[in-house]
Structure formats: C-alpha cells, structure tokens
Amino acid sequence: MKARPVLVVLYDGVRLLDVSGPLEVFAEANAHGGRYELRTASPGGADVRANTGTRLGADLDLAAADPRGATVLVPGGPVWARTIADTELIAQIRRLADGANRTASVCAGAFALAAAGVLDGRRATTHWDLLDQLARRFPLVRVDVDAIFVKDGPVITSAGVTSGIDLALALVEEDLGPDVARLVAKHLVVFLQRPGGQSQFSVRLETGRPRHEVLRVLLDSVAADPSAPHTLGDMAARAGVSVRHLTRLFREETGRTPARFVEQIRLEFAQQQLEGTTDPLDVIARRSGFGSVETLRRSFARGLGVTPSDYRARFRTTGVS
C-alpha cells in the first residue's frame, strides 16, 4: 500500500488534544493496515510548548517540510489571535496548503487557514464559541454553524477540540474505507459518527445585537421567559409593529423567522433543564414553553438530532459514581 504522509503543524500555544487526537487515529489506523507516515513540523524545528505547558518536539523545520502528497493538519490553540499575527507561520501554512494533497484544521486552526487565504470562498467550521468571530474577521469564509466537520474540496475544517478525532476518522474512511474507520473508532472507544451537530454544545445560540431597539427588547423578553406565549401575533403586539414588519426585522437582524428564534430559545432552556435538574420531561416541556413531551421531542430531533432522554444521559453526568 502506498504511504500516506501526514504533516502536523506545531507552534507555541497549540492545543495538545488538537495534535494528539488526530495522531492517535492515524496511528491506530496503521495497526489495521494503514501506512500513514506521521511527522510534526515547527518554526525552525524547535520544541514548542502546548497550551497545557507540555513540551512537544518537532521532527523538522516547517520551512523544510515538503507538502507534496501529504495531508497537512493545522491544530488550533486558545490564543488564536496571537497565532494568526505570526506572519511567517501563516506564510508557511499557505505554502504547505498550496502543495498538499489535502489540508485540514482542528478547532481554532481554522483561523490560521483563513488568515492564509485557504478558506476564501469555501465552507468551513470551527468551535461553536468562535463561529461569530471567524465570520466577522474573515467574511470570505462561508461559516457552517453546526457541522462537526466540513469538507470543501481538498480542505477540511473541524469544530472544537475532540472533533479533530471525528475529522481524522473521516479521512481514514476516505483513504481506507468504512470498515477500517469503524474498527479504529471501536478501538479508541469513540463514535464513528457522533449524533447531533455542535449546536448541542452551545450555552446560548448567538443572535448578535440587533440594531433596532424594538427587536432587541423583544429578543430579551423571549429569552427571559421562554414559557410565555410568544406567537407571532403576541410578539408583534408587544413590539407595536405589524406581523409583516416584525417578520422582516427578524429575517434581517437574526437570519431566522420569529417562530424559529422562539423554538431555539426554548430548546436551549430545555437543554439547561435536562443538564441541571432531575425533573421529568413533562415538567420540562411545560417550563420551557413546548407544552407537551411530544413537541419537546420533535424540537430536539429537529435541532439536535437526539431525544431529550438521550441528551440528558450524555450531558447530565459522566456515568461515574
């Protein structure tokens, strides 16, 4: 089988799991018939300090790295603004991406790819808490707000931290087929394809700050009391505008319909209730404004791809007692 080079970019402040997670996947794939050649490169070939303080050694100087035929992986780090201000590092990432077979990023590594121009005109994602910043800072990037990972041509970006494992599994499946990827996932005790998108990890679904005061007050009132009646007519009356005008304001300012915004607020509140209480589903359904358990279930299926019970099982506790 042909060797498949994988080159991981290292720099000071890189998140350790962004590096080690994907490398573990490729190494495990090698135990099941893969031939991934795993190498790391840093500026000057020097050791770097990860975000944990862990010292990481590099195999070679970034400037000497040959990207031909390789998968170039750019991990993220908590201080991404400092990373993208390093013009020499960004120039090397651009050079590697130009010559690579495919280029991937983990978490905030998307900012480095965006700064290098690699994501211009492409769909991409990053950690849920950084999506708005990526979209504002790099308007040429088409940001996907819910995907665990996004593939657009030879460029693949992934969401937060552990999603680098999801991304690497997808690359293994692309290279070696689903059976090998499934076997790797089983040995690492992870999902081959995790349920739901990354919106299930968001504390609050970002809507931005509306320019119009009337809409700003209305959004705050819905968020403050999700169980109150928030029909389109009720909201228009409270705002003192027509239904048509209110719908237009929502579209322009939030990119959502009024009904969709209300549902997302209620869904978010229900998530918090499932995480923080042991209350039964019918109580949570009423408290969050859904009214019935069936309506609650439908909203979870639409928004998160899981049932309320499954969500509670995954996020209320680790299961260790």
N, C-alpha and C positions, 0 to 999 in steps of 0.2 A: 504493500500500500504506500502511496506517495506521502511523504512527510508534509505536515501542515504547520508552518511556523506561526507562533502566537507571540506577539511582542507587547509587553505591558509597560506603559509609560509611568515612571516613578518621579516624584518631586516632593519637596518638604511639605508636610501638612496633609499628604494624601490619606484618605480614609483606609485603614488597614483592611476592613472587610470587603471594600470595593476591589482590593487587589487579591486577597486570599480566596474569596468566594468563587470567582470565576476560575482561578487557577486550580482549585480543588476539583471543580467539574471536569476540566480538561485532563487533569492528572488521573482522575477516576476513569475517564473515557479511555485513557491509554491502557488501563488494566483490563479493558474489554475490547481490545482490537484496534484502538485508535493509534495514530502516530503524530501526536501534537508535540512540536518542539517548543518548549516554554522558555522564554527569555524575558528579562527585565532590562530596561534602559533608563538612565537618569542623566541630567545635565552633567557633563564631564565624567560620567561613570561613577560619580561619588555616592557614598552611602547617603540615605535620606532618613528623616525622622517622620514616621507616620503620625496621625492625629493622636494616637494612644501613647506616643513617646517611644514606640518600638523602633529600633534601628533596622532599616532594610538595606541589604546590599544589592547592588545592580550588577548585571552581567556585562554591560557595555555602556559606552558613551552614547547618549541619544544622537549626537551628530554623526556617529559612525554607523548607526543602525540602518540596515537595508530592508525596506518595507516590501520588496517585490515578492508577491505570492503570499504575503502574511496577513493575518488578522491583527490589526493594531487596536489595542484596548486602552482607552483613556479613563482611568478611575477618577472619582471626584474627591472632594475634601471640604470640610466645613467652612474654610476661609477661601471660597471660590473667587472672590473679588481680587485677592492677592495673586491667585494663580493666573488669572487672565491678564493681570497687569505685567506679567513676566513676558516681555515681547519675544525674547529669544526662545523660551519654551513654546510659546504659541506658534512661532515660525517653524520650529521643528515638528510640531504636531501637524501643521499644514503640509509640510514636506512629506511626512510619513503617510498622511491620508491620501495625498495625491498619487503615491506609488503603491499603495496597499491593495490587496485583493478585496478587503472589506475593512471598515473602520467601525468600532463600537465604543460606546461610553456607558459608564455606570453613574447613576445619580447626578451629582453636580458636575461630572465630567462633561456633560452636555454644554456647559458654559464655555469650556475650553474649545470644544469643537465649533461652537457658534462663533467664538472670538476669532477662530482660524478661518471662518467663512465656509466651513464644511457643511453647515446646516442651512445655508441660504437656499430658500425655496423648497426646503424639504420638511416633511412631517417629523416631529421629534417630541420626546417627553423628558421629564426629569422628576425629581422628588416632588410630591404634591405640594409641599410648603414653599417650593421655589418656582412653581409654574408661572405665576404672575410676573415675577422678576425676570424670568427668561423671556417671556413675551414682550415685556416693556423694553428690556435692554436690547433685544435682537428682533426687531419687528419683521425681518425677512424670514424668520423661522415660523413654521406652521405648528403651533404647540398643541399637542394632544393631551387633554387634561385628565384622562382616566386610564390610559393604557399602562400596563406593566412594562411592556417594551414595544418599540415601534421600529419597523424595518422599512426604509425608503431607499430602494436601490441598494447600493453597497454600504449604506450607512445604517447602523442600528443603535438606537439610544434606549436606555432603560430607566426605570423610575428610581425609587430610593433604596440604597444600600443593598439589602438582601436580594433585590430584583436583579442584581448582577448574576446571581445564580440562575434565575429564570432565563436571562439572556444567553448565558453560556450553554444552558441545556438546549435552547432553541438552535444555537449554532452547531452543537453536536448532532442534533436531529437532522439539520440541513446537510451536514457532512457525512454522517454515518447511518442515518435512518432512525425511525422512531423506536425500534426495538432496543438499540444500544442506548439511546437517550433515556428510555424508560428504566433500563437496568441501572444506569448511572444514578437516576433520581431515587430509585429504591435503595441503593447502597448508601446514598447520602441522607436518606430519610427526609426527602422533600417532595413537594408536589411536582409532577412533570408539567402540569399546567394548573397554577393555583386558581381557586374560584374567586370570581369578582375582580373588579378593577381597583386602582389605587385610591379611588374616591372613598372607599370604605375606611381608609386610614386618616382621613382629614377630620380635624376637630371642627372646622367650620368651612362650609363651601363658600369660597370667595366670590363676592359680587362686586367688589370695588366700592367706591364712594360716589354715589350719583351726584350729578351737577345740580339737579332740581331739588330744592328743599322739600317740596311736597312728596316726592318719591322717597327721599331719604327718611323722612319721618314715618312713612308708611312701612318701609322695609324694617325699620327698627321696631315698630309696633307688632309686626308679624313675628319677628324673631323673639320678642319679649313674651309673647303669649301664643304659642303655636296652636293651642286647642280652641281658641276663639273662632267665631265664624269669619272666614276670610274668602267668601265668594267674590267673584269679580264685581258684582253689584255693590256688595258691602264695602269693598275697598275703594271703589270709585266714589261712593257717597262720602266716606270718611275723608278722602282726599279732596273732595269738592270739584271733581273733574268728571268728564264723561267716560263711559266704559271704553269707547274707542280711543280717547286721548290717553287713558291710563295704560291700555294695551300697547300703544305706540311708545310711551315712555319706558315701559318695561323692556320692550324689544331693543330700544336704542341704548339704554343705560346698563342693562344686565345681560342682554342676549338671550333672555328667557321670556316665556309667557308668564303672566301673573300666577296662573294655576301651577305651572312648573316650579316657580320660586317657592310658593307655599308648600308644595309637596316636599321639596328638598329641605326646607326648614323643619318640617315635621319629621322627615326621615332622620335628619341629624339629631333632633331631640330624642327620638325613639332609640337611636344608637346609644346615646349617652345614658338613657334609662336602662337599657339592656346591659350596658357595661357596669353601671353603678348600683343597680338595685336587684333584688330577687323578686320583684313584683311580677304577677302573672301577665301574660300577653294581653288579655282583655283590658286590664287596668292601664297598661302602657299604651294600648291603642286609643283609649278614650283620652288619656292625659296628653297625648301628642297630637290629638286632633283628627286621627284617622277614623275614629268612631267604632270600627269593628276589627276583629282579628284578621278577617279575610282581606279587608282593604289594606291593613298593615302588611300582610304577606305579599300582596300584589306590588306594593310600593318597594319593598325590599328586593323582590325578584327583578323589577324594572331597574332600580337604581344601583343595586349591589350584586345581583346575581346569586344571592344566598337567601335562605329563610331567616326569619328573626331568631328562631331557636338555634340554627347553625351559627349565626353571628354571635349570639351570647356565648355559645360553647367555645368559640375561638378567642373571644376578646375579654371575657369576664375574668378568666383565670388561666394560668399555665397548666392546670391539672395536677400540680404538685402540692401535696398536703403533708 
